Amino acid sequence: MADKRDYYEVLGLGKDASDDDIKKAYRKLARQYHPDVNKAADAEMKFKEVKEAYDVLSDAGKRSRYDQYGHVDPNAGGGFSGGGDFGGFGDIFDMFFGGGGGRRDPNAPQRGNDLQYTMTIEFQEAVFGKESDINIPRTEGCDTCFGTGAKPGTKPETCSVCHGSGQQEVVQNTPFGRMVNRRACSHCGGKGQVIKEKCPTCAGSGSVKKQRKIHVRIPAGVDDGAQLRMSGEGEGGLRGGPAGDLYIIIRVKSHEFFEREGDDIYLEFPLTFAQAALGDEIEVPTLTEKVKLKIPAGTQTGTYFRLKGKGVPRLRGVGQGDQHIKVVIVTPRKLSEEQKELLRQFASVDGEQMQEHEESFFDRMKRAFRGD
């Protein structure tokens, strides 16, 4: 007994630890070292050590004697013992990962899996909403055997090996005591039942693959990457369990002219030099129509104008965003002689001195090398 670690040290606690502290420490360490979770070579030994410490310190009488005598209890004859059985405190793995501290019924109803579907829509469809039918391949309960997996007129039989529990106990005697590990029953595969005559439709699985048509309503204002949840449209449940959910991921195509930021729409609109300098009234496109926009004289390139309420309907609210027009002044690439003369006169009146270059880039290079 002399080589045993102090029980408080094993649980990482001081001797003034409360019952709640002991329970919390045990649950944490049991989760960490349980052999079904931790595959390290020393995991079983550490789990056994943690459980033994907990069995003593969680019992008021044993803890009192341990505090007084240490590992050798004169009233116990052979020292303290934590039981040496992994199953002594119930199935620890089920306690932490299955919930409730009891064994899971392998024949209990089971919820179906969730499904995910990616749906690509046009820019305008995201703005104004859309209704569409989609076909989803999913697993549903077999209509022939009603999910039992057995041939009509027969029924599954309780497994003779695990007696319906779905688990087998494997007992091992180790230097640290008697250990009991629970594993899925090899005879029934952990189902707790054996089907001798399988359903001809589903081959005993209790479920079949089907294509299901689902009507989808895309709300106005939805954006790229949005996720829609359709309750109960996922995979069918097992043994009468509820169906899972269908999650639809929205992907929105880009638009040729419009860009979206949140509920606002942005558009670049070209202006001529004359329109920007003299001012003008222009027609610009919106998501629904063309509207008139007044351009004041002297407008600079890059100026933004706002059309209130001409953006995207707000998905979770009332009203709409705005549309922003960015004007870009376009410089003409080719001018007639008359246009050039008018621009020369404009520059002269404005006091500018202009140098016109008609020669090409290569002509300028040749002239530079000649020293002209």
Summary of the structure (lengths in Angstrom):
residues: 372
radius of gyration: 39.0
end to end distance: 105.6
largest distance: 119.2
contacts: 996
relative contact order: 0.10
helix: 23%
strand: 27%
